[in-house]
Amino acid sequence: MDTVNSTNFNTTVDNTLNESSDVIPPWRPSPRLRNLHTRFQNNILFQHICLPCAFCAQLLYPTKAKWIDYDSNYTYPLEIH
């Protein structure tokens, strides 16, 4: 008798899950998220990493590179090594 009740319960749960899954609409990104994704694609991914940092050798995007004037009183890491 327990087997019959558990089978009926499982069938009811499966039917409920199937019905509720049809009700959930597909996810669509908001306009703000789409705009952020577009800017990321066009700005960040469009740039090519091309400049190594003189201090740590990490590759930088051209827009993130900052040039500093040479200071003869400062010992730069490249000169140390």
Backbone as a chain_set.jsonl record, in Angstrom:
{"seq": "MDTVNSTNFNTTVDNTLNESSDVIPPWRPSPRLRNLHTRFQNNILFQHICLPCAFCAQLLYPTKAKWIDYDSNYTYPLEIH", "coords": {"N": [[0.813, -1.202, 0.0], [1.966, 1.216, 0.673], [3.713, 1.59, -1.44], [2.06, 2.125, -3.594], [0.943, 4.589, -2.808], [3.28, 6.171, -2.675], [4.035, 6.121, -5.346], [1.89, 7.455, -6.546], [2.257, 9.93, -5.333], [4.797, 10.687, -6.35], [4.186, 10.901, -9.069], [2.383, 13.023, -8.989], [4.055, 15.088, -8.071], [5.902, 15.212, -10.186], [4.188, 16.02, -12.264], [3.434, 18.523, -11.304], [5.889, 19.873, -11.332], [6.416, 19.887, -14.091], [4.315, 21.462, -15.04], [4.821, 23.919, -13.767], [7.284, 24.607, -14.837], [6.705, 25.402, -17.399], [5.582, 27.848, -17.047], [7.486, 29.691, -16.305], [9.035, 32.436, -17.656], [11.479, 32.914, -20.298], [14.795, 34.052, -19.491], [15.718, 37.378, -19.931], [18.132, 39.786, -20.562], [18.391, 42.936, -18.895], [17.935, 46.281, -20.248], [19.977, 47.918, -19.271], [21.981, 46.071, -18.53], [22.49, 44.94, -21.045], [23.524, 47.181, -22.336], [25.85, 47.604, -20.808], [27.229, 45.243, -21.426], [27.611, 45.609, -24.181], [29.256, 47.895, -24.196], [31.469, 46.789, -22.883], [32.258, 44.846, -24.753], [32.949, 46.512, -26.933], [34.846, 48.31, -25.932], [36.721, 47.26, -23.921], [37.379, 44.584, -24.817], [38.058, 45.164, -27.383], [40.44, 46.494, -27.367], [43.955, 45.925, -27.58], [46.267, 44.158, -25.684], [49.317, 45.52, -25.115], [51.465, 46.913, -23.965], [54.092, 46.461, -21.743], [54.365, 46.851, -18.223], [56.834, 48.89, -16.761], [57.7, 48.454, -14.207], [56.558, 46.072, -13.081], [56.2, 44.327, -15.166], [53.731, 43.517, -16.027], [51.296, 43.103, -18.518], [49.681, 45.792, -20.152], [46.702, 47.592, -21.07], [46.513, 49.986, -23.71], [45.099, 52.322, -22.956], [45.31, 52.299, -20.222], [47.926, 52.641, -19.615], [50.367, 54.707, -18.153], [52.456, 57.345, -18.679], [55.496, 58.448, -17.324], [57.715, 61.104, -16.51], [61.247, 60.957, -16.949], [63.337, 60.529, -14.171], [66.349, 61.376, -13.004], [67.364, 61.02, -10.486], [66.133, 58.861, -9.393], [66.223, 55.342, -8.965], [65.365, 53.041, -11.181], [63.453, 49.964, -11.428], [64.172, 48.387, -13.667], [66.786, 49.185, -14.097], [68.028, 48.217, -11.845], [67.929, 45.448, -12.082]], "CA": [[0.0, 0.0, 0.0], [2.861, 2.376, 0.67], [4.289, 1.732, -2.775], [1.054, 2.77, -4.441], [0.86, 5.991, -2.384], [4.482, 6.889, -3.072], [3.995, 6.258, -6.797], [0.948, 8.54, -6.828], [2.876, 11.181, -4.903], [5.845, 11.022, -7.317], [3.53, 11.327, -10.298], [1.826, 14.345, -8.733], [5.177, 16.03, -8.005], [6.412, 15.364, -11.549], [3.236, 16.831, -13.02], [3.504, 19.893, -10.807], [7.127, 20.452, -11.843], [6.269, 20.116, -15.522], [3.407, 22.589, -15.245], [5.433, 25.169, -13.325], [8.397, 24.968, -15.705], [6.161, 26.058, -18.578], [5.125, 29.177, -16.667], [8.633, 30.576, -16.137], [9.452, 33.017, -18.943], [12.928, 32.876, -20.487], [15.495, 35.216, -18.958], [16.181, 38.369, -20.89], [18.892, 40.81, -19.835], [17.804, 44.276, -18.865], [18.622, 47.218, -21.164], [21.211, 48.386, -18.628], [22.968, 45.006, -18.652], [22.856, 44.849, -22.466], [24.38, 48.334, -22.61], [27.134, 47.319, -20.184], [27.871, 44.194, -22.226], [28.032, 46.218, -25.45], [30.428, 48.74, -23.914], [32.576, 45.886, -22.581], [32.7, 44.26, -26.016], [33.514, 47.522, -27.819], [35.96, 49.052, -25.335], [37.733, 46.427, -23.266], [37.824, 43.49, -25.661], [38.541, 45.69, -28.657], [41.825, 46.916, -27.185], [44.957, 44.862, -27.569], [47.265, 44.319, -24.641], [50.557, 45.672, -25.878], [52.536, 47.61, -23.264], [54.432, 45.913, -20.432], [54.696, 47.818, -17.176], [58.279, 48.923, -16.527], [57.982, 48.045, -12.829], [56.153, 44.701, -12.756], [56.137, 43.597, -16.433], [52.351, 43.137, -16.346], [50.86, 43.725, -19.771], [48.658, 46.808, -19.938], [45.966, 48.149, -22.196], [47.057, 51.317, -24.021], [44.415, 53.389, -22.225], [45.677, 52.235, -18.809], [49.347, 52.956, -19.465], [50.637, 56.089, -17.771], [53.855, 57.675, -18.91], [56.053, 59.38, -16.345], [58.975, 61.706, -16.947], [62.446, 60.338, -16.4], [63.934, 61.204, -13.022], [67.714, 60.844, -12.893], [67.65, 60.739, -9.075], [65.398, 57.647, -9.008], [66.748, 54.115, -9.537], [64.232, 52.285, -11.69], [63.642, 48.513, -11.295], [64.889, 47.839, -14.812], [68.2, 49.472, -13.913], [68.517, 47.358, -10.757], [68.091, 44.066, -12.57]], "C": [[0.858, 1.269, 0.0], [3.452, 2.634, -0.705], [3.324, 2.447, -3.704], [0.957, 4.247, -4.089], [2.097, 6.776, -2.809], [4.534, 7.077, -4.581], [3.05, 7.386, -7.195], [1.544, 9.895, -6.451], [3.936, 11.619, -5.907], [5.255, 11.512, -8.631], [2.97, 12.732, -10.139], [2.937, 15.392, -8.708], [5.739, 16.266, -9.402], [5.482, 16.223, -12.387], [3.298, 18.295, -12.601], [4.768, 20.576, -11.335], [7.02, 20.763, -13.328], [5.381, 21.325, -15.799], [4.081, 23.908, -14.866], [6.598, 25.574, -14.228], [7.913, 25.646, -16.985], [5.791, 27.511, -18.296], [6.29, 30.163, -16.596], [9.062, 31.125, -17.503], [10.972, 32.937, -19.092], [13.568, 34.17, -19.99], [15.959, 36.107, -20.089], [16.932, 39.442, -20.109], [18.209, 42.164, -19.932], [18.537, 45.172, -19.861], [19.945, 47.718, -20.574], [22.32, 47.331, -18.744], [23.414, 44.83, -20.105], [23.795, 45.981, -22.853], [25.781, 48.12, -22.029], [27.906, 46.267, -20.978], [28.39, 44.763, -23.551], [29.266, 47.09, -25.245], [31.651, 47.885, -23.611], [33.143, 45.29, -23.865], [33.45, 45.283, -26.872], [34.732, 48.242, -27.244], [37.059, 48.131, -24.818], [38.261, 45.356, -24.209], [38.378, 43.957, -26.996], [40.013, 46.099, -28.571], [42.744, 45.701, -27.178], [45.963, 45.162, -26.47], [48.632, 44.411, -25.316], [51.698, 46.315, -25.116], [52.859, 46.936, -21.933], [54.772, 47.041, -19.451], [56.198, 47.743, -16.904], [58.64, 48.437, -15.129], [57.699, 46.568, -12.588], [56.053, 43.793, -13.978], [54.74, 43.079, -16.763], [51.938, 43.854, -17.622], [49.677, 44.642, -19.518], [47.931, 47.13, -21.232], [46.525, 49.543, -22.474], [46.388, 52.436, -23.23], [44.776, 53.401, -20.753], [47.144, 52.584, -18.571], [49.512, 54.435, -19.131], [52.133, 56.331, -17.929], [54.298, 58.675, -17.861], [57.377, 59.9, -16.901], [60.136, 61.015, -16.251], [62.997, 61.192, -15.273], [65.315, 60.598, -12.802], [68.096, 60.506, -11.454], [66.978, 59.451, -8.59], [66.022, 56.442, -9.71], [65.556, 53.239, -9.928], [64.5, 50.778, -11.596], [64.379, 47.887, -12.466], [66.406, 48.078, -14.689], [68.82, 48.588, -12.832], [68.815, 45.969, -11.263], [69.069, 44.045, -13.701]], "O": [[0.494, 2.272, -0.614], [3.666, 3.785, -1.085], [3.735, 3.283, -4.51], [0.894, 5.084, -4.99], [1.984, 7.918, -3.254], [5.032, 8.1, -5.052], [3.367, 8.182, -8.079], [1.359, 10.884, -7.161], [3.981, 12.79, -6.283], [5.78, 12.446, -9.237], [3.07, 13.546, -11.057], [2.773, 16.475, -9.27], [6.023, 17.407, -9.765], [5.947, 17.072, -13.147], [3.223, 19.194, -13.439], [4.718, 21.737, -11.741], [7.493, 21.809, -13.772], [5.669, 22.12, -16.694], [3.926, 24.905, -15.571], [6.875, 26.765, -14.371], [8.669, 26.403, -17.593], [5.699, 28.316, -19.223], [6.091, 31.359, -16.808], [9.412, 30.358, -18.399], [11.68, 32.898, -18.086], [12.966, 35.241, -20.058], [16.521, 35.641, -21.079], [16.427, 39.95, -19.108], [17.545, 42.484, -20.918], [19.65, 44.848, -20.276], [20.917, 47.917, -21.303], [23.469, 47.67, -19.027], [24.595, 44.597, -20.364], [24.748, 45.775, -23.605], [26.78, 48.42, -22.683], [29.114, 46.401, -21.173], [29.492, 44.426, -23.983], [30.211, 47.031, -26.032], [32.757, 48.217, -24.038], [34.359, 45.234, -24.047], [34.475, 44.956, -27.47], [35.567, 48.735, -28.003], [38.208, 48.231, -25.25], [39.473, 45.234, -24.382], [39.094, 43.213, -27.666], [40.74, 46.058, -29.564], [42.342, 44.597, -26.812], [46.449, 46.286, -26.346], [49.051, 43.483, -26.009], [52.832, 46.265, -25.593], [51.986, 46.846, -21.07], [55.385, 48.043, -19.818], [56.763, 46.653, -16.825], [59.783, 48.044, -14.894], [58.504, 45.879, -11.961], [55.838, 42.59, -13.826], [54.584, 42.281, -17.687], [52.189, 45.047, -17.792], [48.773, 44.302, -18.754], [48.464, 46.967, -22.329], [46.969, 50.216, -21.545], [47.051, 53.408, -22.867], [44.572, 54.415, -20.085], [47.549, 52.8, -17.429], [48.883, 55.299, -19.742], [52.958, 55.605, -17.375], [53.582, 59.625, -17.544], [58.06, 59.217, -17.664], [60.018, 60.552, -15.117], [63.112, 62.411, -15.394], [65.427, 59.424, -12.45], [69.06, 59.774, -11.231], [67.241, 59.006, -7.473], [66.319, 56.502, -10.903], [64.829, 52.757, -9.06], [65.654, 50.355, -11.677], [65.142, 46.941, -12.272], [67.204, 47.253, -15.134], [70.002, 48.252, -12.903], [69.837, 45.378, -10.914], [69.349, 42.982, -14.255]]}, "num_chains": 1, "name": "protein.A"}
